[in-house]
């Protein structure tokens, strides 16, 4: 097969940290508040600006709190698990690596007694109708390592008694999150918005705040997990007074990404760009006989972390190790050609490819990438 003549303008298709917004350059950070305390008046104003713009772009209800917290999405999820769980039974959902990690935390670290787990293999969802939202529920909205998302929140009761804790790190800014169904939402801005790493965002409903103020866990909490003091929410966390020192350079980059989001039509525009990106890959896969989606059901197929499996019957002629090596060789070849970086499947996922299709990626680059995917696979197969 002939080598494609034209390469994607931006080869960054990593699923985290993800591609910067189109036309990004370091000049976007020229107004960063460097060399100043984040607790200074200008510092707090910058952090509050980030929170206000987050609320606007994501359409977060006015009575929900938004805070910037340490340690990326992982830190935000852990804060919620360690601070809120234990008040009632909990249903844990997992269909990929990160959801399974939260199960490990709850079962083996917190060692809660009343835990039900609902798990599914990569490419599928557990039975959502079996989940009891009068218990607490912990789930990922979008499985970053499996390319599987929940199709909606219809399975969550409006009059639920439990809290819903949603890890939304590869869904926020790319999928419609119905906040009225969600009590805790977490994400990191290095995902869909392509921001710089190490910061998490924690969004709390009034019901989540009530839990924090009326329930004290049986275990000690380290300082970076503490959301209350004297039985009351530490409001400063949600008005720009972060728990620890944030990078104001990263905050400036996040503000820039939020401004860009606003310029492309806000959340609706971001979702539209991501869906258009997914369609490019769906149209290509439809006419390509060696590849298919890990998520065969379109209703649960991620429009950000697109996970692909190889289905060429030729692979069945190889032993297991050789089969598993083929996707890795394809990803390595694309990397060496400088046309697609970091597109191998996650280490715990089935062998294949994972291509980011969030809003910061251009559909035109994905269209060009499809030609390189065909070329790379043909090259590996014929080697």
N, C-alpha and C positions, 0 to 999 in steps of 0.2 A: 504494500500500500504506500502511496506517495506521501512524503512528509508534508504536513500543512504549511502553507506559505506565510500565514498571518497568525500571530500569537495574541492572546488576551493582553490588553493594555495593562491590566493589573492582575498578576498571578496569585494574589492572596485569597485563597479559598479555605483558609483554616477555620475550624469551628470553635476557636477560642485560644488566644485573643483573635478577634475577627478583623476583617478588612476595615481600614479607615473609610470615612465617608468619601465620596468622589471629590476630587480636586483638593483634598486635604494637603496642607504643607505646614511646616513649623511656625510660619507666620501667624497661624491661627491662635498660637499661645502667647502672643506678644503682650497681652493684657493680664497675664497670670500674676497673682499677688505673691511674688517670690521675696524671700528675705524678711517676711513679716509674719507675725503670729497669726495662726488661724483663729485665735480668740480675740484678736483686735477687732475694732469696729468694722474696718474694711474686710477683714477675713470672714467675720460672721455674715456680712452682707453678701459676699461671694457664695458662701455655702447656702444661704437662704435663697439666693437667686437660682441655684441649681435645684433646690427643692421645689420652688415655685414653678419653674419651667417643667420639671418632671410632672407635677400635678396637671399642668395644662396639656402637655402632649399625651399623657396616658389617660386623661380624663378621670383622675382619681377623685372620689367624692370629697367634699369639703370637710367632713367630719372624720376622715381617715388621716392618721399621722404618717409622715414620711421621714425617714432618718437615714443618714449615711453612717455605715458601721464598718468595723475592721474586717479584714480577711476575706474579701470577695463574697460571692454568693454563699460559699461554704460557711463563712462566719455568720452571715445573716440567718441561715437555716439553723445552725447550731444554737444561736441565741434563742430562737423560738422554741426549739425542742427542749433545751435544758431549762428554760424559764417557765414554760407553760404546760408541758405534759405532766401527767401523773394525777391530775384532778379527776379524770374519768378514763374509761377504757379508750384505746386508740386503735384505729384501723390503718395499717401501713400498706401503701400500694407501691409496687415496683415492676417495671418491665425493661429496665436497663441498669447500667452500672451505678448511677448516682442514687436512684431510688433504693437500690439494694444497700448502698452505703448508709442511708438513713435508717433502714431496718436494723443494720448492725449496731448503729449508735443506740437505738431505743431498746433493743433486745439484750445486747451484750455489754453496753456501757451504762445506760440508765437502769437497765434490768427491771423494767416495768413488768408487773404481773399480768395485767389484762391487755394483751396485745394480740390482734388478729392480723395476719399477713395475707395479702392478695398479690400473687406474682404471676407474670406471664413471660414467655420466651421473647427474645428479640424479634421485633416485627409484629407483635400482637399486644393487645391490652387484656388485663384481667377483667372479670365480670363486674362492671361498675354498678350494676343493679343490686349486687349483693352487699355493697358497702352501706354501713349504717351511720348516717351523718348526725345521729344523736350521740354518737361517740366522737372523739376527736379523729380527724383524718389528716394524714400526711401523704402528699403525692407531688410528683412533678407534672407540670402542665405539658411540657414537651420533653420527651426523652432524647437528650442531646446525642447519646451514643447509639441509639436504636433508630432514630428517625421516625418515632411514633409519638403522636400527641393525642390528648383527649379531644374528642370531636366537639364537645360542648360541656356545660355545667348542669345540664338538666337532671343529672343524678344526685345533685346536691339540693337538699330541701331548703326552702325559704325560711321555714320555722324550725330549723335544726337547733338542737341543744348543744352539740359539740362545736369545736372550732375546726375550720378547714385551714390547714397550713400548706401553702402552695409554693413549691420551688419553681419559679417561672423564669429562670435565668436565660433560656434560649427561646422564650416565648414573648416576654415583655418587649414591646415596640414592634412586634411582628404578628401577633395574634390578638384577638379581641378578648381581653380578660374581664369577665363580668364581676366587678368588685363586690356587688351585693351578695355574691355567693362565696366570697373569699374573705377570710378573716386575717390571714397573714400571707403576704406576698413578698417574695424575695427575688432579687436578681443582682447581677453584676454588670456594670456598664461596658465591660470589655467584650461582651457578647454582641447583641444585635446592633448596638451603636458603635462598636469598634473602638471604645474608649481604652485608656491605659489602665493597667490591672491594679489589683490589691484592695479595691473598695467594694463594699456591698451596699445594697439599698434594702431597707426593711420598711414595709408598709403594713400598718396595723388598723384594723377596724375598731369601732367602739367596743365590740364584744371582746376583742383580743385585749384591749386596754383593761376592761372590767376583769378579765381573768388574771391579768398581771397584778391588779390592785386587790384582789380578793383571795388569791391563792399563793401560798409559799411552798416551794418544792422541799422535799425532805432532804435534799442533798445540798452541799455548799456550791455556790456559784463563783467562778473567778470574776475579777473586776470587769473584763471586757464583755461578759455576758449579762451584767446587771442592768436591768431596764427600770428598776424601781428603787426608791430610797424612802424609808419610813412608811412603806405601804402605799406610796404614790408613784405614779409614772414620772420618770425624770424627763420633764417636758423639753429641757434644753437639747436633748439628743435629736428632737424633731423640729428644732428651730435654729439649727446651725451650730450648736455647741456639741461637737462630736466627742465620742468616748476617748479616742486617742488622736494623735496628730495625723491629719490627712495630708496627702500631697496636693498642694494648691495648683501644681502644674497639671495633675490628673483632673482636678476639679474644673480647671479652665477648659481642658480638652472635652470634658463631659458637657459643659455649657455650650461649647462650639457644636458638638454633635446634636444637642437639643435644638439649637438654633437652626441647624441644617434640617432637622426633622420637621420643624415648623415650616420651613421654606418649601418642602415637597408635599405639603398638605397634612401635616400632623400625623396622627395615628393612622387615619384612613389612607394617606399617601404611602406611609411606610409599609402597611399591610399589602397595598396594591403592588408596590415594587417587589416585595418578597413573593407574592403569588405569581407575578409575571416571571420571576426567576425560576420558580418551581415548574411552571408550564414549559419553559425551554427544555428542562431536563426530562419532563414527562413526554413531550413530543419526540425527543430524541430516543428515549428508551422504548417508546412504542414501536419504532421502526428498527430497533437494534436487537439482534437475536442472541447476543452474548451477555446481556446485562438485564437486570430487573430490580425493582425496588425491594428493599428488605420488608417494608410495610406494603403488602399487596393491596390492602384496603385503602382506597383513596381518601375515605372519610377520616382516617386517623393518620394520614401521611403528613409528616412535618414539612412545612414550607421554609424552614431555616436549615436544620441539619439533615441534609438529604443523604440517606444511607442506601448504598447500592450493593447488590450481590451479583456474582458471576454465575451464569446459568448455561454456558456453552457445554453441550454434551461431551466435547473433546476433553474437558477437565476430568471426566469420569475414567479416562484412560490413564490418569496419573495417580500415584499414591497420595496419601493424605498430606504428607509434608509438601510435596510438589504442588498440590492443588492450593494449599494455603500460601505458598510462595508467589503464585502468579499475581494476585492483587498487589502484593508488596513490590514486586518488580515493576508493575505498571505505575504505581505511585512514585517509585524511585526514578523511573525514566522521565516522567513528567516534571519532577523536581529538577533533574539534571538538565533538562531542556529549558528550564526557567519559565514554564508556561502554567504550572500549577504547584503551589507549595502546600504541604501538610494535608493531603487528601486521603491518606490511608485511614482505614477503619480504626476506631478506638481499640486499645490493646485488649480489652475484655470482650469486645464484640465479635461476631462472626467475621471471617475474612471477607474483605470487600473494600469499597471506597466510601468516603464521607465527604461530601462537597457542601460548603456553606452557601446558602442561597438567600441570606438575609438582605435587608434593604440597602446596605452599603455596597453590595455587589451590583454591577451593571449587567443587565440581561445580555447585552451585546458581547460581553466577555464570556459569559456562559455559553452562548452560541458558538463562539470560536473554540471554547474548550471542548465541546462535544467532538469536533473534528480531531482534536489531539487525543482524546480518549480512544476513539476508534483506531487511530494510528498506533498509539502506544500498545493497545491490546494486541493488534495484529503483529506488531514487532516482537512482543514477548512470545506470542504463540509460535511464530516462525523461527525463533532463535534456536 
